[in-house]
Amino acid sequence: MTSLADRPPNAVVGRTVSHESADLHVTGAALYTDDLLARAPGVLHAWPVQAPHAHARLTALRTAPALGVDGVVTVLTAADVRGVNDGGIHHDEPLFPDEVCYAGQAVCWVLGESLEAARKGSDAVEVEYEPLPSILTLREAIDAGSFQGQQPTVSRGDAAAALERAPRRFTGELEIGGQEHFYLETHAALAQVDEAGQVFVQSSTQHPSETQEIVAHVLGLSSSEVTVQSLRMGGAFGGKEMQPHGLAAVAALGAVTTGRPVRLRLTRTQDMTMTGKRHPFHATWDVGFDDEGRLLALRATLTADGGWSLDLSQPVLGRALCHVDNAYFIPDVEVHGRIAKTNKTSQTAFRGFGGPQGMLVIEDILGRCAPALGIDPAALRRQNFYLPGQSTPYAQPVRHVERLHEIWQQLADRADVARRQAAVEAFNAGHEHVKRGLAVTPVKFGISFNLTAFNQAGALVHVYKDGSVLINHGGTEMGQGLHTKMRQVAATALGVPLETVRLAPTRTDKVPNTSATAASSGADLNGGAVKNACEQIRTRLAEVAARRLGVHPGDVRFGDGTVTGLGTETGLSFAEVVGTAYTDRVPLFAAGYYRTEGLHWDSTRMQGEPFKYFAYGAAATEVEVDGFTGAYRFLRTDIVHDVGDSLSPLVDRGQIEGGFVQGAGWLTLEELRWDLSDGPGRGRLATQAASTYKLPSFSEMPEELNVHLYERATEPGVVYGSKAVGEPPLMLAFSVREALRQAASAFGPPGHVVQLASPATPEAVYWAIEDARAAVQDQDRARSAPARAVAGTSGG
């Protein structure tokens, strides 16, 4: 076996190849869960009965009227559940509730011969409610002491004492908005039961094994009696890590109850009103600097809005606490975390998984404090970077931090930051009503699941007698290119052309007990497992080839579909060797396994090494802001990002670009709004569609976007020296928000501190500009006051 990071000559990994399903995507031939209905004759359609209240007790549920609607087959209620009436992992998410905890929650599901029949049946169900008091905002939850789950703390040193000694000290607070996943494919499931009672669920899920477990416990079955397949997803971004389970369980329950296939697909409005989003956060902070602007201490409290149930809020909060430092060394730290319980959808995983919210806290602190310290924001950031030998507040050494320093310098050179900064200042001096801003921000993001047990993966690789290869692995494809990378890994490990490797859909009966495709670890974990399986097969084939070539097995080489021996002039085709192996009764399949080594984490003390490595990056963004409206243009963004030795450069560039744009949407455009009135609509989501929820589009792309992959970046101990790329690029968008802050500050006096809402919508930017202008007027009044007083005395 070779070391995990070693790359052979002429490796297939590292080549620029298109996404394995690209042709299917652009032609519309790619099948998704809801496209499989034609394979399920007699399918029934599910439609929810949604509660109109943010918080209420069910006092009556009458389904008989729905059964009288033409085409309605049955109505699923708690009475139909054969196992546990719960769709989550904490037993706090009743599938059929008797107490409604958010507006839009499903209280029962109607099954009909058609979608229209099911919809009409849901209208006929009679439900009576007793409204109860509700908590909707983070401030309401904090005031009411409404919290759930654990309240962890990350600390080092004595932050309180260090703050008392700090020459420069600042306090503040920050509210961070949530974000809707808005994947192109909404949640969907298709369930069937075969003649042996085996339940088969097609689900748009990032975590098939957990979907399998939830379906099984709702049905009162063992996991071996349930198979879940994830063909592909039309986007997920974390929203399909936990949220699909209950929906798949409803479809499976319907199939078991009726004996017919059941299809469940949420409409866009249902998806937005029923499923979780990125956690909004509230933060209070107290920070200390020395006279040169070096960070000395930080005390902060982060409150995450978990919604009505825990879902993944605890690990999301944990990752937020572990990323408050971002790229900066803070000697004394004390950061507390807590999860608010509110009457909203149960907030869930979203790309970055709490890391973006934690990192935004420190970036906001530095952006706000730089003018007060009289230091350029980029210089303030740079001088506080981690140095070799330093550790995080949770005691993990920050390895390879010199990469961050190199990336920062490369970005400064490639983006011509110094010259452009001077040009921005000149532009602002010559334009009264339009200003520009240029900001540079770093990223240091830990890669691995917070829960150590999740850092494992399996794979099943088959080699057929003709030399073709079929791989199965536990990762799911949501458009991010994981399957493409796994084909490249297998082709490299076996030494065969990429076109000979095919990938089968992800299924729980092929690779069991898999972790979610999340935490940016899909390629690391599954790639390690695929490589392990392929190397088992290659080792066997090497012995077969050695006998035919007359060399030692260690001298056999595989590459480009040819098998050769050192010192020999002839070679064999891969298919020839495989055929001989079959004749010799050598097994041509293998189960691969990988576990991430070197991880340990004490979640009680919040200490240890939870991450395999850190992914680094930096971005420089220039914006232009209109002083009359707060509207802005993204003029240019330059990115240098560390993906190690890329497994698939084209895929990685796409992930960096997409992550950056999604991050910019979260920070500048995407605003979730609930009805906060005391009227009958209290608690209802007001932004229920693309017409009311602003998504980034081509017009919000930077007019010039330059992405460079950091070179000579092999990461030891990771498959073929690569690094994760799913989540870290999202935080590159901090540069957009900080550039908007710089532009807004240009409307004010030197040293003016700009406070910017999150998201920094044009409206929020406008009010920041108005605040800056007011500071100019205050300064002018202060200057003229003594003169007026002297003039008045003289005139008397």
Rosetta blueprint (number, residue, H / E / L):
1 M L
2 T L
3 S L
4 L L
5 A L
6 D L
7 R L
8 P L
9 P L
10 N L
11 A L
12 V L
13 V L
14 G L
15 R L
16 T L
17 V L
18 S L
19 H L
20 E L
21 S L
22 A H
23 D H
24 L H
25 H H
26 V H
27 T H
28 G L
29 A L
30 A L
31 L L
32 Y L
33 T H
34 D H
35 D H
36 L H
37 L H
38 A H
39 R H
40 A L
41 P L
42 G L
43 V L
44 L E
45 H E
46 A E
47 W E
48 P E
49 V E
50 Q E
51 A L
52 P L
53 H L
54 A L
55 H L
56 A E
57 R E
58 L E
59 T E
60 A E
61 L E
62 R E
63 T L
64 A H
65 P H
66 A H
67 L H
68 G L
69 V L
70 D L
71 G L
72 V E
73 V E
74 T E
75 V E
76 L E
77 T L
78 A H
79 A H
80 D H
81 V L
82 R L
83 G L
84 V L
85 N L
86 D L
87 G L
88 G L
89 I L
90 H L
91 H L
92 D L
93 E L
94 P L
95 L L
96 F L
97 P L
98 D L
99 E E
100 V E
101 C L
102 Y L
103 A L
104 G L
105 Q L
106 A E
107 V E
108 C E
109 W E
110 V E
111 L E
112 G E
113 E L
114 S L
115 L H
116 E H
117 A H
118 A H
119 R H
120 K H
121 G H
122 S H
123 D H
124 A H
125 V L
126 E E
127 V E
128 E E
129 Y E
130 E E
131 P E
132 L L
133 P L
134 S L
135 I L
136 L L
137 T L
138 L H
139 R H
140 E H
141 A H
142 I H
143 D H
144 A H
145 G L
146 S L
147 F E
148 Q E
149 G L
150 Q L
151 Q L
152 P L
153 T E
154 V E
155 S E
156 R E
157 G L
158 D L
159 A H
160 A H
161 A H
162 A H
163 L H
164 E H
165 R H
166 A L
167 P L
168 R E
169 R E
170 F E
171 T E
172 G E
173 E E
174 L E
175 E E
176 I E
177 G L
178 G L
179 Q E
180 E L
181 H L
182 F L
183 Y L
184 L L
185 E L
186 T L
187 H L
188 A E
189 A E
190 L E
191 A E
192 Q E
193 V E
194 D L
195 E L
196 A L
197 G L
198 Q L
199 V E
200 F E
201 V E
202 Q E
203 S E
204 S L
205 T L
206 Q L
207 H L
208 P H
209 S H
210 E H
211 T H
212 Q H
213 E H
214 I H
215 V H
216 A H
217 H H
218 V H
219 L H
220 G L
221 L L
222 S L
223 S H
224 S H
225 E H
226 V E
227 T E
228 V E
229 Q E
230 S E
231 L L
232 R L
233 M L
234 G L
235 G L
236 A L
237 F L
238 G L
239 G L
240 K L
241 E L
242 M L
243 Q L
244 P H
245 H H
246 G H
247 L H
248 A H
249 A H
250 V H
251 A H
252 A H
253 L H
254 G H
255 A H
256 V H
257 T H
258 T H
259 G L
260 R L
261 P L
262 V E
263 R E
264 L E
265 R E
266 L L
267 T L
268 R H
269 T H
270 Q H
271 D H
272 M H
273 T H
274 M H
275 T L
276 G L
277 K L
278 R E
279 H L
280 P L
281 F E
282 H E
283 A E
284 T E
285 W E
286 D E
287 V E
288 G E
289 F E
290 D L
291 D L
292 E L
293 G L
294 R L
295 L E
296 L E
297 A E
298 L E
299 R E
300 A E
301 T E
302 L E
303 T E
304 A E
305 D E
306 G L
307 G L
308 W L
309 S L
310 L L
311 D L
312 L L
313 S H
314 Q H
315 P H
316 V H
317 L H
318 G H
319 R H
320 A H
321 L H
322 C L
323 H L
324 V L
325 D L
326 N L
327 A L
328 Y E
329 F L
330 I L
331 P L
332 D E
333 V E
334 E E
335 V E
336 H E
337 G E
338 R E
339 I E
340 A E
341 K L
342 T L
343 N L
344 K L
345 T L
346 S L
347 Q L
348 T L
349 A L
350 F L
351 R L
352 G L
353 F L
354 G L
355 G H
356 P H
357 Q H
358 G H
359 M H
360 L H
361 V H
362 I H
363 E H
364 D H
365 I H
366 L H
367 G H
368 R H
369 C H
370 A H
371 P H
372 A H
373 L H
374 G L
375 I L
376 D L
377 P H
378 A H
379 A H
380 L H
381 R H
382 R H
383 Q H
384 N L
385 F E
386 Y L
387 L L
388 P L
389 G L
390 Q L
391 S E
392 T L
393 P L
394 Y L
395 A L
396 Q L
397 P E
398 V L
399 R L
400 H L
401 V L
402 E H
403 R H
404 L H
405 H H
406 E H
407 I H
408 W H
409 Q H
410 Q H
411 L H
412 A H
413 D H
414 R H
415 A L
416 D L
417 V H
418 A H
419 R H
420 R H
421 Q H
422 A H
423 A H
424 V H
425 E H
426 A H
427 F H
428 N H
429 A H
430 G H
431 H L
432 E L
433 H L
434 V E
435 K E
436 R E
437 G E
438 L E
439 A E
440 V E
441 T E
442 P E
443 V E
444 K E
445 F E
446 G E
447 I E
448 S L
449 F L
450 N L
451 L L
452 T H
453 A H
454 F H
455 N L
456 Q E
457 A E
458 G E
459 A E
460 L E
461 V E
462 H E
463 V E
464 Y L
465 K L
466 D L
467 G L
468 S L
469 V E
470 L E
471 I E
472 N E
473 H E
474 G L
475 G L
476 T L
477 E L
478 M L
479 G L
480 Q L
481 G L
482 L H
483 H H
484 T H
485 K H
486 M H
487 R H
488 Q H
489 V H
490 A H
491 A H
492 T H
493 A H
494 L H
495 G L
496 V L
497 P L
498 L H
499 E H
500 T H
501 V E
502 R E
503 L E
504 A L
505 P L
506 T E
507 R E
508 T L
509 D L
510 K L
511 V L
512 P L
513 N L
514 T L
515 S L
516 A L
517 T L
518 A L
519 A L
520 S L
521 S L
522 G H
523 A H
524 D H
525 L H
526 N H
527 G H
528 G H
529 A H
530 V H
531 K H
532 N H
533 A H
534 C H
535 E H
536 Q H
537 I H
538 R H
539 T H
540 R H
541 L H
542 A H
543 E H
544 V H
545 A H
546 A H
547 R H
548 R H
549 L H
550 G L
551 V L
552 H L
553 P H
554 G H
555 D H
556 V E
557 R E
558 F E
559 G E
560 D L
561 G L
562 T E
563 V E
564 T E
565 G E
566 L L
567 G L
568 T L
569 E L
570 T L
571 G E
572 L E
573 S E
574 F H
575 A H
576 E H
577 V H
578 V H
579 G H
580 T H
581 A H
582 Y H
583 T H
584 D L
585 R L
586 V L
587 P L
588 L L
589 F E
590 A E
591 A E
592 G E
593 Y E
594 Y E
595 R E
596 T L
597 E L
598 G L
599 L L
600 H E
601 W E
602 D E
603 S L
604 T L
605 R L
606 M L
607 Q E
608 G E
609 E E
610 P L
611 F L
612 K L
613 Y E
614 F E
615 A E
616 Y E
617 G E
618 A E
619 A E
620 A E
621 T E
622 E E
623 V E
624 E E
625 V E
626 D E
627 G L
628 F L
629 T L
630 G L
631 A L
632 Y E
633 R E
634 F E
635 L E
636 R E
637 T E
638 D E
639 I E
640 V E
641 H E
642 D L
643 V L
644 G E
645 D L
646 S L
647 L L
648 S L
649 P H
650 L H
651 V H
652 D H
653 R H
654 G H
655 Q H
656 I H
657 E H
658 G H
659 G H
660 F H
661 V H
662 Q H
663 G H
664 A H
665 G H
666 W H
667 L H
668 T H
669 L L
670 E L
671 E L
672 L L
673 R L
674 W E
675 D L
676 L L
677 S L
678 D L
679 G L
680 P L
681 G L
682 R L
683 G L
684 R L
685 L E
686 A L
687 T L
688 Q L
689 A L
690 A L
691 S L
692 T L
693 Y L
694 K L
695 L L
696 P L
697 S L
698 F H
699 S H
700 E H
701 M L
702 P L
703 E L
704 E E
705 L E
706 N E
707 V E
708 H E
709 L E
710 Y L
711 E L
712 R L
713 A L
714 T L
715 E L
716 P L
717 G L
718 V L
719 V H
720 Y H
721 G H
722 S E
723 K L
724 A L
725 V L
726 G L
727 E L
728 P H
729 P H
730 L H
731 M H
732 L H
733 A H
734 F H
735 S H
736 V H
737 R H
738 E H
739 A H
740 L H
741 R H
742 Q H
743 A H
744 A H
745 S H
746 A L
747 F L
748 G L
749 P L
750 P L
751 G L
752 H L
753 V L
754 V L
755 Q L
756 L L
757 A L
758 S E
759 P L
760 A L
761 T L
762 P H
763 E H
764 A H
765 V H
766 Y H
767 W H
768 A H
769 I H
770 E H
771 D H
772 A H
773 R H
774 A H
775 A H
776 V H
777 Q H
778 D H
779 Q H
780 D H
781 R H
782 A H
783 R H
784 S H
785 A H
786 P H
787 A H
788 R H
789 A H
790 V H
791 A H
792 G H
793 T H
794 S H
795 G H
796 G L
